[in-house]
Amino acid sequence: MNTLFKALSHPVRRRIIEMLRPGPMTSGDIAAAFPDLSWPTVTGHLNALKEAHLVSPERDGQSIRYRLEISAVEEAIGFLMALSGTGSKETKS
């Protein structure tokens, strides 16, 4: 869980997750969205997301496509909801 929240703590990584919500993207397309960042920096962010199981890579010819792993996102949401008490208590009539 610590790896997951560490990965989510960086704004570039959160933006990558947002970009992947509609569907998979190549690493080149992801990097192009961050013209101020070097390729190794973007790769480092993608690796952090991969280590946290937030994205999964798949080879697509010469490039790598990244796909959002919704189960890790659901795990983080579930943790935060439990922490805040949301959804864990039965409502009383």
C-alpha positions as CSV (number, residue, x, y, z in Angstrom):
1,M,0.0,0.0,0.0
2,N,2.9,2.4,0.7
3,T,4.2,2.0,-2.8
4,L,0.8,2.7,-4.2
5,F,0.4,6.0,-2.2
6,K,4.0,7.0,-3.0
7,A,3.3,6.6,-6.7
8,L,0.1,8.7,-6.3
9,S,1.9,11.4,-4.5
10,H,3.5,12.9,-7.6
11,P,1.4,15.2,-9.8
12,V,3.0,13.9,-13.1
13,R,2.0,10.3,-12.1
14,R,-1.5,11.4,-11.3
15,R,-1.7,13.1,-14.7
16,I,-0.5,9.9,-16.4
17,I,-3.2,7.9,-14.6
18,E,-5.8,10.5,-15.7
19,M,-4.5,10.2,-19.3
20,L,-4.9,6.4,-19.2
21,R,-8.5,6.4,-18.0
22,P,-9.9,6.4,-21.6
23,G,-7.6,3.6,-22.7
24,P,-4.0,2.4,-23.2
25,M,-1.4,4.8,-24.6
26,T,2.1,4.3,-25.9
27,S,5.1,5.5,-23.8
28,G,5.9,7.9,-26.7
29,D,2.4,9.5,-26.5
30,I,2.7,9.8,-22.8
31,A,6.1,11.4,-23.0
32,A,4.9,13.8,-25.7
33,A,2.3,15.2,-23.2
34,F,5.2,16.3,-21.0
35,P,7.5,18.3,-23.3
36,D,9.4,19.8,-20.3
37,L,10.4,16.3,-19.0
38,S,13.2,14.2,-20.4
39,W,12.5,10.7,-21.6
40,P,14.3,9.0,-18.7
41,T,12.2,11.1,-16.2
42,V,8.9,10.0,-17.9
43,T,10.2,6.4,-17.9
44,G,11.0,6.8,-14.1
45,H,7.4,7.9,-13.5
46,L,6.0,5.0,-15.5
47,N,8.2,2.6,-13.6
48,A,6.9,3.9,-10.3
49,L,3.4,3.5,-11.5
50,K,4.2,-0.1,-12.7
51,E,5.8,-1.0,-9.3
52,A,2.7,0.2,-7.6
53,H,0.6,-2.0,-10.0
54,L,-1.3,1.1,-11.2
55,V,-0.3,0.5,-14.8
56,S,0.8,-2.5,-16.8
57,P,3.0,-2.4,-19.9
58,E,2.4,-4.5,-23.0
59,R,4.6,-4.6,-26.1
60,D,3.0,-3.3,-29.3
61,G,5.5,-3.8,-32.0
62,Q,8.5,-1.5,-31.3
63,S,6.7,0.5,-28.6
64,I,5.2,-0.2,-25.2
65,R,1.6,0.6,-24.4
66,Y,0.6,1.3,-20.9
67,R,-2.8,0.3,-19.5
68,L,-4.4,1.5,-16.3
69,E,-4.9,-1.3,-13.7
70,I,-8.2,-0.3,-12.1
71,S,-7.9,-2.9,-9.4
72,A,-5.0,-1.0,-7.7
73,V,-7.0,2.2,-8.0
74,E,-10.0,0.5,-6.4
75,E,-7.8,-0.8,-3.6
76,A,-6.6,2.8,-2.9
77,I,-10.2,4.1,-2.9
78,G,-11.3,1.3,-0.6
79,F,-8.6,2.1,1.8
80,L,-9.4,5.8,1.9
81,M,-13.1,5.1,2.3
82,A,-12.4,2.8,5.2
83,L,-10.0,5.3,6.7
84,S,-12.7,8.0,6.5
85,G,-15.5,5.8,7.7
86,T,-17.3,6.2,4.4
87,G,-19.3,3.2,3.3
88,S,-18.1,1.0,6.2
89,K,-21.0,1.8,8.5
90,E,-24.6,0.6,8.1
91,T,-27.1,3.4,7.9
92,K,-29.6,3.4,10.7
93,S,-33.3,4.1,9.9
